[in-house]
């Protein structure tokens, strides 16, 4: 039997037994009216505790993220340096010798080119266009770089009669 049904039956009983049935106190306080205070306080408590616990959870989660991030970075850098060190260790002797041989070959090619260049530009006594006398002028930035690259002395000349300009290369004396 439901509450409504029981109430109805009780009311019916009351009505049947009472004379002044229209004044009977049928409308009893509902559960909400009766326990409004308790319900409110309980709801406040539950909500408050839930919020506190949730906040705690959030805080713990954020802290967990930070910890995870720090751990990740730490591991990343440790692994990076470990990998780099292992790479250096894993370089075999044959690799090193190979690199050295290639460097020697490049140096030999460059040195041959350098010698040829210096010999080619080492002879300049008079203007190749008109045979006139030459005058030494200031070197440009390009000539300085060239001198460093070929490890040679470079002199810049200009013809006294025509518009010829040229360089003279020499072995570095040092
Ligand atoms: Zn000239």
Backbone and ligand atoms as CSV (ligand in chain L), in Angstrom:
chain,resi,resn,atom,element,x,y,z
A,1,UNK,N,N,0.835,-1.204,0.000
A,1,UNK,CA,C,0.000,0.000,0.000
A,1,UNK,C,C,0.868,1.252,0.000
A,2,UNK,N,N,0.561,2.145,-0.899
A,2,UNK,CA,C,1.354,3.364,-0.977
A,2,UNK,C,C,0.976,4.327,0.135
A,3,UNK,N,N,1.816,5.359,0.303
A,3,UNK,CA,C,1.552,6.361,1.329
A,3,UNK,C,C,0.235,7.077,1.053
A,4,UNK,N,N,0.061,7.405,-0.218
A,4,UNK,CA,C,-1.170,8.110,-0.583
A,4,UNK,C,C,-2.393,7.240,-0.292
A,5,UNK,N,N,-2.241,5.989,-0.646
A,5,UNK,CA,C,-3.339,5.057,-0.433
A,5,UNK,C,C,-3.651,4.880,1.047
A,6,UNK,N,N,-2.555,4.803,1.843
A,6,UNK,CA,C,-2.755,4.634,3.277
A,6,UNK,C,C,-3.398,5.896,3.866
A,7,UNK,N,N,-2.865,7.051,3.433
A,7,UNK,CA,C,-3.443,8.320,3.886
A,7,UNK,C,C,-4.934,8.400,3.551
A,8,UNK,N,N,-5.194,7.996,2.305
A,8,UNK,CA,C,-6.596,8.035,1.877
A,8,UNK,C,C,-7.465,7.128,2.751
A,9,UNK,N,N,-6.917,5.964,3.052
A,9,UNK,CA,C,-7.665,5.006,3.891
A,9,UNK,C,C,-7.848,5.540,5.299
A,10,UNK,N,N,-6.762,6.176,5.808
A,10,UNK,CA,C,-6.831,6.750,7.153
A,10,UNK,C,C,-7.868,7.882,7.181
A,11,UNK,N,N,-7.785,8.727,6.137
A,11,UNK,CA,C,-8.729,9.843,6.052
A,11,UNK,C,C,-10.174,9.334,5.990
A,12,UNK,N,N,-10.292,8.302,5.184
A,12,UNK,CA,C,-11.622,7.719,5.051
A,12,UNK,C,C,-12.144,7.223,6.392
A,13,UNK,N,N,-11.238,6.597,7.149
A,13,UNK,CA,C,-11.569,6.077,8.486
A,13,UNK,C,C,-11.938,7.225,9.411
A,14,UNK,N,N,-11.086,8.296,9.340
A,14,UNK,CA,C,-11.316,9.456,10.192
A,14,UNK,C,C,-12.663,10.096,9.856
A,15,UNK,N,N,-12.864,10.238,8.552
A,15,UNK,CA,C,-14.116,10.876,8.105
A,15,UNK,C,C,-15.338,10.078,8.563
A,16,UNK,N,N,-15.126,8.764,8.501
A,16,UNK,CA,C,-16.247,7.910,8.842
A,16,UNK,C,C,-16.558,7.944,10.334
A,17,UNK,N,N,-15.506,8.152,11.141
A,17,UNK,CA,C,-15.712,8.104,12.581
A,17,UNK,C,C,-16.037,9.472,13.150
A,18,UNK,N,N,-15.449,10.552,12.538
A,18,UNK,CA,C,-15.656,11.883,13.075
A,18,UNK,C,C,-16.943,12.507,12.551
A,19,UNK,N,N,-17.450,13.340,13.364
A,19,UNK,CA,C,-18.627,14.080,12.948
A,19,UNK,C,C,-18.219,15.280,12.122
A,20,UNK,N,N,-17.319,16.045,12.681
A,20,UNK,CA,C,-16.861,17.241,11.973
A,20,UNK,C,C,-15.666,16.905,11.095
A,21,UNK,N,N,-15.999,16.131,10.115
A,21,UNK,CA,C,-14.908,15.627,9.290
A,21,UNK,C,C,-14.283,16.731,8.449
A,22,UNK,N,N,-15.028,17.815,8.177
A,22,UNK,CA,C,-14.449,18.845,7.316
A,22,UNK,C,C,-13.405,19.674,8.059
A,23,UNK,N,N,-13.307,19.478,9.422
A,23,UNK,CA,C,-12.278,20.200,10.166
A,23,UNK,C,C,-11.117,19.308,10.580
A,24,UNK,N,N,-11.184,18.127,10.069
A,24,UNK,CA,C,-10.102,17.221,10.468
A,24,UNK,C,C,-8.768,17.702,9.870
A,25,UNK,N,N,-7.735,17.361,10.594
A,25,UNK,CA,C,-6.424,17.828,10.182
A,25,UNK,C,C,-5.822,16.871,9.170
A,26,UNK,N,N,-6.396,16.933,7.972
A,26,UNK,CA,C,-5.939,16.017,6.925
A,26,UNK,C,C,-4.565,16.423,6.398
A,27,UNK,N,N,-4.377,17.723,6.253
A,27,UNK,CA,C,-3.134,18.185,5.635
A,27,UNK,C,C,-2.005,18.186,6.654
A,28,UNK,N,N,-1.353,17.025,6.777
A,28,UNK,CA,C,-0.230,16.945,7.685
A,28,UNK,C,C,1.003,17.545,7.011
A,29,UNK,N,N,1.967,17.919,7.873
A,29,UNK,CA,C,3.210,18.469,7.324
A,29,UNK,C,C,3.858,17.462,6.388
A,30,UNK,N,N,4.293,17.980,5.267
A,30,UNK,CA,C,5.008,17.100,4.338
A,30,UNK,C,C,6.389,16.798,4.913
A,31,UNK,N,N,7.054,15.844,4.286
A,31,UNK,CA,C,8.391,15.459,4.706
A,31,UNK,C,C,9.323,16.670,4.627
A,32,UNK,N,N,9.201,17.455,3.541
A,32,UNK,CA,C,10.038,18.632,3.322
A,32,UNK,C,C,9.831,19.663,4.424
A,33,UNK,N,N,8.533,19.930,4.761
A,33,UNK,CA,C,8.241,20.918,5.805
A,33,UNK,C,C,8.766,20.457,7.152
A,34,UNK,N,N,8.661,19.152,7.382
A,34,UNK,CA,C,9.073,18.596,8.667
A,34,UNK,C,C,10.599,18.636,8.834
A,35,UNK,N,N,11.293,18.266,7.782
A,35,UNK,CA,C,12.747,18.104,7.906
A,35,UNK,C,C,13.530,19.118,7.070
A,36,UNK,N,N,12.874,20.271,6.852
A,36,UNK,CA,C,13.496,21.293,6.019
A,36,UNK,C,C,14.882,21.671,6.556
A,37,UNK,N,N,14.965,21.889,7.860
A,37,UNK,CA,C,16.223,22.276,8.487
A,37,UNK,C,C,17.300,21.208,8.297
A,38,UNK,N,N,16.904,19.967,8.635
A,38,UNK,CA,C,17.867,18.879,8.531
A,38,UNK,C,C,18.340,18.683,7.096
A,39,UNK,N,N,17.360,18.751,6.171
A,39,UNK,CA,C,17.715,18.549,4.759
A,39,UNK,C,C,18.685,19.635,4.307
A,40,UNK,N,N,18.354,20.897,4.654
A,40,UNK,CA,C,19.190,22.020,4.239
A,40,UNK,C,C,20.600,21.877,4.791
A,41,UNK,N,N,20.666,21.587,6.113
A,41,UNK,CA,C,21.983,21.463,6.742
A,41,UNK,C,C,22.767,20.318,6.121
A,42,UNK,N,N,22.074,19.198,5.893
A,42,UNK,CA,C,22.752,18.043,5.293
A,42,UNK,C,C,23.263,18.384,3.903
A,43,UNK,N,N,22.397,19.054,3.114
A,43,UNK,CA,C,22.799,19.424,1.755
A,43,UNK,C,C,24.022,20.356,1.784
A,44,UNK,N,N,23.962,21.345,2.728
A,44,UNK,CA,C,25.094,22.273,2.849
A,44,UNK,C,C,26.365,21.522,3.195
A,45,UNK,N,N,26.236,20.605,4.176
A,45,UNK,CA,C,27.413,19.835,4.592
A,45,UNK,C,C,27.963,18.996,3.451
A,46,UNK,N,N,27.042,18.286,2.786
A,46,UNK,CA,C,27.476,17.397,1.687
A,46,UNK,C,C,28.140,18.208,0.581
A,47,UNK,N,N,27.472,19.350,0.226
A,47,UNK,CA,C,28.032,20.182,-0.840
A,47,UNK,C,C,29.396,20.726,-0.450
A,48,UNK,N,N,29.475,21.220,0.813
A,48,UNK,CA,C,30.748,21.768,1.273
A,48,UNK,C,C,31.853,20.746,1.246
A,49,UNK,N,N,31.552,19.570,1.801
A,49,UNK,CA,C,32.568,18.512,1.834
A,49,UNK,C,C,32.955,18.104,0.422
A,50,UNK,N,N,31.919,18.004,-0.442
A,50,UNK,CA,C,32.193,17.607,-1.821
A,50,UNK,C,C,33.110,18.611,-2.496
A,51,UNK,N,N,32.812,19.904,-2.270
A,51,UNK,CA,C,33.643,20.942,-2.878
A,51,UNK,C,C,35.064,20.871,-2.360
A,52,UNK,N,N,35.180,20.685,-1.028
A,52,UNK,CA,C,36.523,20.587,-0.439
A,52,UNK,C,C,37.288,19.412,-1.016
A,53,UNK,N,N,36.615,18.262,-1.047
A,53,UNK,CA,C,37.271,17.055,-1.555
A,53,UNK,C,C,37.637,17.253,-3.013
A,54,UNK,N,N,36.704,17.869,-3.779
A,54,UNK,CA,C,36.963,18.066,-5.205
A,54,UNK,C,C,38.153,18.983,-5.405
A,55,UNK,N,N,38.157,20.074,-4.587
A,55,UNK,CA,C,39.274,21.005,-4.705
A,55,UNK,C,C,40.576,20.312,-4.372
A,56,UNK,N,N,40.478,19.483,-3.332
A,56,UNK,CA,C,41.668,18.737,-2.946
A,56,UNK,C,C,42.121,17.848,-4.088
A,57,UNK,N,N,41.110,17.222,-4.724
A,57,UNK,CA,C,41.425,16.349,-5.850
A,57,UNK,C,C,42.080,17.144,-6.971
A,58,UNK,N,N,41.480,18.345,-7.258
A,58,UNK,CA,C,42.032,19.186,-8.323
A,58,UNK,C,C,43.463,19.562,-7.994
A,59,UNK,N,N,43.655,19.983,-6.723
A,59,UNK,CA,C,44.999,20.376,-6.318
A,59,UNK,C,C,45.966,19.214,-6.494
A,60,UNK,N,N,45.486,18.025,-6.089
A,60,UNK,CA,C,46.340,16.856,-6.192
A,60,UNK,C,C,46.621,16.547,-7.660
A,61,UNK,N,N,45.605,16.754,-8.509
A,61,UNK,CA,C,45.777,16.480,-9.935
A,61,UNK,C,C,46.798,17.421,-10.534
A,62,UNK,N,N,46.655,18.746,-10.215
A,62,UNK,CA,C,47.597,19.733,-10.756
A,62,UNK,C,C,49.007,19.422,-10.291
A,63,UNK,N,N,49.108,19.108,-8.995
A,63,UNK,CA,C,50.424,18.752,-8.433
A,63,UNK,C,C,50.984,17.529,-9.148
A,64,UNK,N,N,50.070,16.598,-9.456
A,64,UNK,CA,C,50.478,15.402,-10.186
A,64,UNK,C,C,50.999,15.753,-11.562
A,65,UNK,N,N,50.316,16.703,-12.228
A,65,UNK,CA,C,50.773,17.122,-13.561
A,65,UNK,C,C,52.170,17.731,-13.476
A,66,UNK,N,N,52.340,18.611,-12.469
A,66,UNK,CA,C,53.645,19.260,-12.309
A,66,UNK,C,C,54.727,18.208,-12.078
A,67,UNK,N,N,54.407,17.271,-11.198
A,67,UNK,CA,C,55.382,16.215,-10.906
A,67,UNK,C,C,55.705,15.418,-12.155
A,68,UNK,N,N,54.650,15.109,-12.920
A,68,UNK,CA,C,54.859,14.344,-14.155
A,68,UNK,C,C,55.723,15.124,-15.127
A,69,UNK,N,N,55.440,16.434,-15.235
A,69,UNK,CA,C,56.212,17.285,-16.148
A,69,UNK,C,C,57.669,17.338,-15.763
A,70,UNK,N,N,57.909,17.526,-14.455
A,70,UNK,CA,C,59.291,17.598,-13.971
A,70,UNK,C,C,60.002,16.281,-14.230
A,71,UNK,N,N,59.294,15.198,-13.936
A,71,UNK,CA,C,59.881,13.873,-14.141
A,71,UNK,C,C,60.208,13.661,-15.619
A,72,UNK,N,N,59.274,14.107,-16.492
A,72,UNK,CA,C,59.476,13.947,-17.930
A,72,UNK,C,C,60.709,14.723,-18.395
A,73,UNK,N,N,60.801,15.994,-17.954
A,73,UNK,CA,C,61.939,16.832,-18.361
A,73,UNK,C,C,63.248,16.226,-17.870
A,74,UNK,N,N,63.207,15.792,-16.603
A,74,UNK,CA,C,64.399,15.190,-16.016
A,74,UNK,C,C,64.850,13.983,-16.830
A,75,UNK,N,N,63.877,13.128,-17.142
A,75,UNK,CA,C,64.193,11.926,-17.898
A,75,UNK,C,C,64.687,12.293,-19.292
A,76,UNK,N,N,64.015,13.318,-19.881
A,76,UNK,CA,C,64.379,13.735,-21.238
A,76,UNK,C,C,65.839,14.167,-21.299
A,77,UNK,N,N,66.215,15.055,-20.356
A,77,UNK,CA,C,67.574,15.582,-20.401
A,77,UNK,C,C,68.600,14.502,-20.070
A,78,UNK,N,N,68.233,13.656,-19.076
A,78,UNK,CA,C,69.154,12.594,-18.716
A,78,UNK,C,C,69.361,11.668,-19.910
A,79,UNK,N,N,68.243,11.329,-20.573
A,79,UNK,CA,C,68.344,10.457,-21.735
A,79,UNK,C,C,69.127,11.125,-22.848
A,80,UNK,N,N,68.899,12.437,-23.012
A,80,UNK,CA,C,69.579,13.154,-24.089
A,80,UNK,C,C,71.090,13.076,-23.913
A,81,UNK,N,N,71.540,13.400,-22.685
A,81,UNK,CA,C,72.979,13.389,-22.452
A,81,UNK,C,C,73.535,11.974,-22.496
A,82,UNK,N,N,72.726,11.026,-21.993
A,82,UNK,CA,C,73.157,9.630,-22.044
A,82,UNK,C,C,73.310,9.189,-23.490
A,83,UNK,N,N,72.304,9.559,-24.311
A,83,UNK,CA,C,72.355,9.165,-25.715
A,83,UNK,C,C,73.555,9.793,-26.403
A,84,UNK,N,N,73.793,11.059,-26.103
A,84,UNK,CA,C,74.907,11.753,-26.729
A,84,UNK,C,C,76.227,11.103,-26.347
A,85,UNK,N,N,76.350,10.789,-25.059
A,85,UNK,CA,C,77.571,10.154,-24.563
A,85,UNK,C,C,77.745,8.781,-25.201
A,86,UNK,N,N,76.626,8.040,-25.276
A,86,UNK,CA,C,76.684,6.711,-25.893
A,86,UNK,C,C,77.064,6.815,-27.358
A,87,UNK,N,N,76.566,7.888,-28.014
A,87,UNK,CA,C,76.904,8.090,-29.424
A,87,UNK,C,C,78.407,8.303,-29.575
A,88,UNK,N,N,78.961,9.138,-28.695
A,88,UNK,CA,C,80.398,9.391,-28.741
A,88,UNK,C,C,81.177,8.099,-28.510
A,89,UNK,N,N,80.673,7.294,-27.545
A,89,UNK,CA,C,81.358,6.036,-27.241
A,89,UNK,C,C,81.230,5.054,-28.395
A,90,UNK,N,N,80.081,5.121,-29.093
A,90,UNK,CA,C,79.810,4.136,-30.139
A,90,UNK,C,C,80.558,4.438,-31.430
A,91,UNK,N,N,81.128,5.657,-31.509
A,91,UNK,CA,C,81.921,5.971,-32.693
A,91,UNK,C,C,83.096,5.006,-32.771
A,92,UNK,N,N,83.145,4.293,-33.848
A,92,UNK,CA,C,84.196,3.287,-33.950
A,92,UNK,C,C,85.481,3.929,-34.457
A,93,UNK,N,N,86.547,3.210,-34.228
A,93,UNK,CA,C,87.857,3.680,-34.673
A,93,UNK,C,C,87.873,3.856,-36.190
A,94,UNK,N,N,87.179,2.931,-36.885
A,94,UNK,CA,C,87.160,3.003,-38.338
A,94,UNK,C,C,86.495,4.297,-38.813
A,95,UNK,N,N,85.442,4.724,-38.099
A,95,UNK,CA,C,84.783,5.977,-38.452
A,95,UNK,C,C,85.748,7.141,-38.315
A,96,UNK,N,N,86.465,7.144,-37.198
A,96,UNK,CA,C,87.404,8.228,-36.937
A,96,UNK,C,C,88.488,8.265,-38.012
A,97,UNK,N,N,89.024,7.109,-38.331
A,97,UNK,CA,C,90.065,7.037,-39.353
A,97,UNK,C,C,89.508,7.491,-40.703
A,98,UNK,N,N,88.263,7.079,-40.999
A,98,UNK,CA,C,87.627,7.482,-42.254
A,98,UNK,C,C,87.529,8.986,-42.365
A,99,UNK,N,N,87.064,9.616,-41.264
A,99,UNK,CA,C,86.925,11.077,-41.262
A,99,UNK,C,C,88.284,11.734,-41.451
A,100,UNK,N,N,89.316,11.210,-40.777
A,100,UNK,CA,C,90.661,11.778,-40.881
A,100,UNK,C,C,91.181,11.662,-42.313
A,101,UNK,N,N,90.962,10.517,-42.944
A,101,UNK,CA,C,91.415,10.323,-44.330
A,101,UNK,C,C,90.744,11.315,-45.272
A,102,UNK,N,N,89.432,11.503,-45.083
A,102,UNK,CA,C,88.690,12.439,-45.937
A,102,UNK,C,C,89.223,13.856,-45.741
A,103,UNK,N,N,89.484,14.224,-44.484
A,103,UNK,CA,C,90.016,15.559,-44.197
A,103,UNK,C,C,91.388,15.746,-44.846
A,104,UNK,N,N,92.228,14.718,-44.773
A,104,UNK,CA,C,93.555,14.793,-45.389
A,104,UNK,C,C,93.426,14.982,-46.903
A,105,UNK,N,N,92.508,14.212,-47.508
A,105,UNK,CA,C,92.302,14.319,-48.958
A,105,UNK,C,C,91.869,15.736,-49.334
A,106,UNK,N,N,90.904,16.295,-48.554
A,106,UNK,CA,C,90.431,17.656,-48.839
A,106,UNK,C,C,91.560,18.663,-48.688
A,107,UNK,N,N,92.381,18.465,-47.659
A,107,UNK,CA,C,93.490,19.393,-47.437
A,107,UNK,C,C,94.483,19.322,-48.595
A,108,UNK,N,N,94.757,18.107,-49.093
A,108,UNK,CA,C,95.688,17.953,-50.210
A,108,UNK,C,C,95.145,18.645,-51.461
A,109,UNK,N,N,93.847,18.474,-51.722
A,109,UNK,CA,C,93.227,19.121,-52.886
A,109,UNK,C,C,93.325,20.633,-52.750
A,110,UNK,N,N,92.991,21.126,-51.562
A,110,UNK,CA,C,92.999,22.577,-51.350
A,110,UNK,C,C,94.415,23.134,-51.470
A,111,UNK,N,N,95.382,22.418,-50.887
A,111,UNK,CA,C,96.762,22.899,-50.897
A,111,UNK,C,C,97.308,22.983,-52.330
A,112,UNK,N,N,96.960,22.002,-53.133
A,112,UNK,CA,C,97.383,22.011,-54.543
A,112,UNK,C,C,96.768,23.218,-55.247
A,113,UNK,N,N,95.477,23.450,-55.002
A,113,UNK,CA,C,94.774,24.585,-55.599
A,113,UNK,C,C,95.417,25.890,-55.140
A,114,UNK,N,N,95.747,25.983,-53.876
A,114,UNK,CA,C,96.344,27.180,-53.302
A,114,UNK,C,C,97.695,27.483,-53.974
A,115,UNK,N,N,98.530,26.473,-54.096
A,115,UNK,CA,C,99.848,26.654,-54.706
A,115,UNK,C,C,99.706,27.139,-56.147
A,116,UNK,N,N,98.793,26.530,-56.877
A,116,UNK,CA,C,98.581,26.905,-58.279
A,116,UNK,C,C,98.121,28.357,-58.376
A,117,UNK,N,N,97.220,28.745,-57.471
A,117,UNK,CA,C,96.700,30.118,-57.479
A,117,UNK,C,C,97.819,31.125,-57.211
A,118,UNK,N,N,98.648,30.802,-56.189
A,118,UNK,CA,C,99.710,31.746,-55.820
A,118,UNK,C,C,100.731,31.870,-56.952
A,119,UNK,N,N,101.094,30.735,-57.542
A,119,UNK,CA,C,102.054,30.760,-58.659
A,119,UNK,C,C,101.469,31.557,-59.822
A,120,UNK,N,N,100.207,31.349,-60.112
A,120,UNK,CA,C,99.538,32.005,-61.230
A,120,UNK,C,C,99.500,33.522,-61.050
A,121,UNK,N,N,99.303,33.996,-59.814
A,121,UNK,CA,C,99.160,35.442,-59.572
A,121,UNK,C,C,100.435,36.061,-58.969
A,122,UNK,N,N,101.539,35.314,-59.026
A,122,UNK,CA,C,102.752,35.833,-58.376
A,122,UNK,C,C,103.583,36.733,-59.303
A,123,UNK,N,N,103.290,36.668,-60.601
A,123,UNK,CA,C,104.085,37.454,-61.555
A,123,UNK,C,C,103.259,38.640,-62.053
A,124,UNK,N,N,103.676,39.845,-61.655
A,124,UNK,CA,C,103.009,41.060,-62.125
A,124,UNK,C,C,103.981,42.228,-61.946
A,125,UNK,N,N,104.656,42.565,-63.018
A,125,UNK,CA,C,105.681,43.609,-62.922
A,125,UNK,C,C,105.264,44.884,-63.648
A,126,UNK,N,N,104.470,44.693,-64.747
A,126,UNK,CA,C,104.003,45.872,-65.472
A,126,UNK,C,C,102.582,45.620,-65.951
A,127,UNK,N,N,101.919,46.629,-66.421
A,127,UNK,CA,C,100.517,46.501,-66.829
A,127,UNK,C,C,100.381,45.507,-67.982
A,128,UNK,N,N,99.573,44.468,-67.817
A,128,UNK,CA,C,99.418,43.499,-68.908
A,128,UNK,C,C,98.672,44.074,-70.116
A,129,UNK,N,N,97.991,45.225,-69.956
A,129,UNK,CA,C,97.227,45.808,-71.068
A,129,UNK,C,C,98.085,46.763,-71.903
A,130,UNK,N,N,98.850,47.657,-71.180
A,130,UNK,CA,C,99.606,48.665,-71.932
A,130,UNK,C,C,101.097,48.664,-71.613
A,131,UNK,N,N,101.519,47.838,-70.704
A,131,UNK,CA,C,102.943,47.734,-70.380
A,131,UNK,C,C,103.476,48.878,-69.546
A,132,UNK,N,N,102.570,49.702,-69.014
A,132,UNK,CA,C,103.007,50.846,-68.219
A,132,UNK,C,C,103.353,50.432,-66.796
A,133,UNK,N,N,103.847,51.376,-66.030
A,133,UNK,CA,C,104.212,51.134,-64.649
A,133,UNK,C,C,102.944,50.979,-63.793
A,134,UNK,N,N,103.104,50.184,-62.713
A,134,UNK,CA,C,101.971,49.952,-61.810
A,134,UNK,C,C,102.166,50.714,-60.499
A,135,UNK,N,N,101.060,51.059,-59.893
A,135,UNK,CA,C,101.108,51.710,-58.580
A,135,UNK,C,C,100.286,50.879,-57.581
A,136,UNK,N,N,100.841,50.754,-56.388
A,136,UNK,CA,C,100.144,49.956,-55.381
A,136,UNK,C,C,98.993,50.763,-54.780
A,137,UNK,N,N,97.828,50.141,-54.657
A,137,UNK,CA,C,96.663,50.799,-54.047
A,137,UNK,C,C,96.137,49.925,-52.899
A,138,UNK,N,N,95.168,50.492,-52.195
A,138,UNK,CA,C,94.624,49.783,-51.027
A,138,UNK,C,C,93.888,48.515,-51.423
A,139,UNK,N,N,94.032,47.508,-50.583
A,139,UNK,CA,C,93.298,46.266,-50.804
A,139,UNK,C,C,91.838,46.446,-50.378
A,140,UNK,N,N,90.986,45.697,-51.015
A,140,UNK,CA,C,89.577,45.705,-50.614
A,140,UNK,C,C,89.356,44.614,-49.567
A,141,UNK,N,N,88.158,44.584,-49.021
A,141,UNK,CA,C,87.791,43.552,-48.049
A,141,UNK,C,C,87.904,42.165,-48.680
A,142,UNK,N,N,87.494,42.074,-49.935
A,142,UNK,CA,C,87.544,40.815,-50.666
A,142,UNK,C,C,88.976,40.296,-50.729
A,143,UNK,N,N,89.925,41.203,-50.982
A,143,UNK,CA,C,91.331,40.793,-51.069
A,143,UNK,C,C,91.849,40.277,-49.738
A,144,UNK,N,N,91.390,40.905,-48.661
A,144,UNK,CA,C,91.821,40.467,-47.329
A,144,UNK,C,C,91.308,39.065,-47.031
A,145,UNK,N,N,90.025,38.834,-47.382
A,145,UNK,CA,C,89.439,37.505,-47.166
A,145,UNK,C,C,90.161,36.473,-48.016
A,146,UNK,N,N,90.436,36.840,-49.245
A,146,UNK,CA,C,91.159,35.953,-50.155
A,146,UNK,C,C,92.538,35.606,-49.598
A,147,UNK,N,N,93.208,36.634,-49.049
A,147,UNK,CA,C,94.530,36.431,-48.464
A,147,UNK,C,C,94.489,35.466,-47.301
A,148,UNK,N,N,93.433,35.580,-46.455
A,148,UNK,CA,C,93.292,34.664,-45.330
A,148,UNK,C,C,92.996,33.258,-45.817
A,149,UNK,N,N,92.108,33.173,-46.819
A,149,UNK,CA,C,91.676,31.862,-47.322
A,149,UNK,C,C,92.845,31.098,-47.920
A,150,UNK,N,N,93.670,31.788,-48.731
A,150,UNK,CA,C,94.793,31.107,-49.387
A,150,UNK,C,C,96.082,31.206,-48.578
A,151,UNK,N,N,95.979,31.851,-47.437
A,151,UNK,CA,C,97.149,32.042,-46.567
A,151,UNK,C,C,98.318,32.581,-47.400
A,152,UNK,N,N,98.035,33.737,-48.036
A,152,UNK,CA,C,99.024,34.328,-48.942
A,152,UNK,C,C,99.025,35.844,-48.780
A,153,UNK,N,N,100.156,36.462,-49.157
A,153,UNK,CA,C,100.206,37.929,-49.195
A,153,UNK,C,C,99.584,38.411,-50.498
A,154,UNK,N,N,98.693,39.361,-50.403
A,154,UNK,CA,C,98.046,39.878,-51.602
A,154,UNK,C,C,98.309,41.381,-51.684
A,155,UNK,N,N,98.794,41.792,-52.855
A,155,UNK,CA,C,98.990,43.224,-53.082
A,155,UNK,C,C,98.090,43.657,-54.218
A,156,UNK,N,N,97.539,44.833,-54.077
A,156,UNK,CA,C,96.601,45.350,-55.064
A,156,UNK,C,C,97.304,46.455,-55.870
A,157,UNK,N,N,97.239,46.336,-57.223
A,157,UNK,CA,C,97.929,47.310,-58.075
A,157,UNK,C,C,96.972,47.950,-59.065
A,158,UNK,N,N,97.385,49.134,-59.506
A,158,UNK,CA,C,96.608,49.883,-60.494
A,158,UNK,C,C,97.593,50.455,-61.517
A,159,UNK,N,N,97.191,50.390,-62.786
A,159,UNK,CA,C,98.041,50.931,-63.848
A,159,UNK,C,C,98.054,52.458,-63.779
A,160,UNK,N,N,99.238,53.044,-64.009
A,160,UNK,CA,C,99.351,54.502,-63.944
A,160,UNK,C,C,98.779,55.183,-65.185
A,161,UNK,N,N,98.622,54.420,-66.284
A,161,UNK,CA,C,98.146,55.028,-67.527
A,161,UNK,C,C,96.691,54.642,-67.848
A,162,UNK,N,N,96.400,53.298,-67.806
A,162,UNK,CA,C,95.040,52.865,-68.170
A,162,UNK,C,C,94.245,52.486,-66.916
A,163,UNK,N,N,93.093,51.836,-67.154
A,163,UNK,CA,C,92.202,51.541,-66.017
A,163,UNK,C,C,92.449,50.156,-65.441
A,164,UNK,N,N,93.564,49.513,-65.761
A,164,UNK,CA,C,93.821,48.153,-65.272
A,164,UNK,C,C,94.038,48.131,-63.758
A,165,UNK,N,N,93.437,47.120,-63.163
A,165,UNK,CA,C,93.662,46.852,-61.741
A,165,UNK,C,C,93.901,45.366,-61.572
A,166,UNK,N,N,94.844,44.990,-60.737
A,166,UNK,CA,C,95.098,43.569,-60.535
A,166,UNK,C,C,95.802,43.284,-59.227
A,167,UNK,N,N,95.866,42.023,-58.879
A,167,UNK,CA,C,96.508,41.628,-57.626
A,167,UNK,C,C,97.759,40.816,-57.911
A,168,UNK,N,N,98.603,40.802,-56.910
A,168,UNK,CA,C,99.793,39.985,-56.938
A,168,UNK,C,C,99.827,39.165,-55.655
A,169,UNK,N,N,99.972,37.868,-55.834
A,169,UNK,CA,C,99.989,36.987,-54.668
A,169,UNK,C,C,101.398,36.538,-54.379
A,170,UNK,N,N,101.658,36.335,-53.095
A,170,UNK,CA,C,102.982,35.892,-52.654
A,170,UNK,C,C,102.847,34.915,-51.506
A,171,UNK,N,N,103.843,34.077,-51.358
A,171,UNK,CA,C,103.818,33.150,-50.218
A,171,UNK,C,C,103.924,33.951,-48.929
A,172,UNK,N,N,103.215,33.491,-48.001
A,172,UNK,CA,C,103.267,34.180,-46.713
A,172,UNK,C,C,104.643,33.946,-46.092
A,173,UNK,N,N,105.286,35.023,-45.696
A,173,UNK,CA,C,106.601,34.906,-45.046
A,173,UNK,C,C,106.423,35.079,-43.535
A,174,UNK,N,N,106.504,33.995,-42.831
A,174,UNK,CA,C,106.380,34.116,-41.386
A,174,UNK,C,C,107.045,32.932,-40.697
L,1,ZN,ZN,ZN,97.880,49.822,-68.265
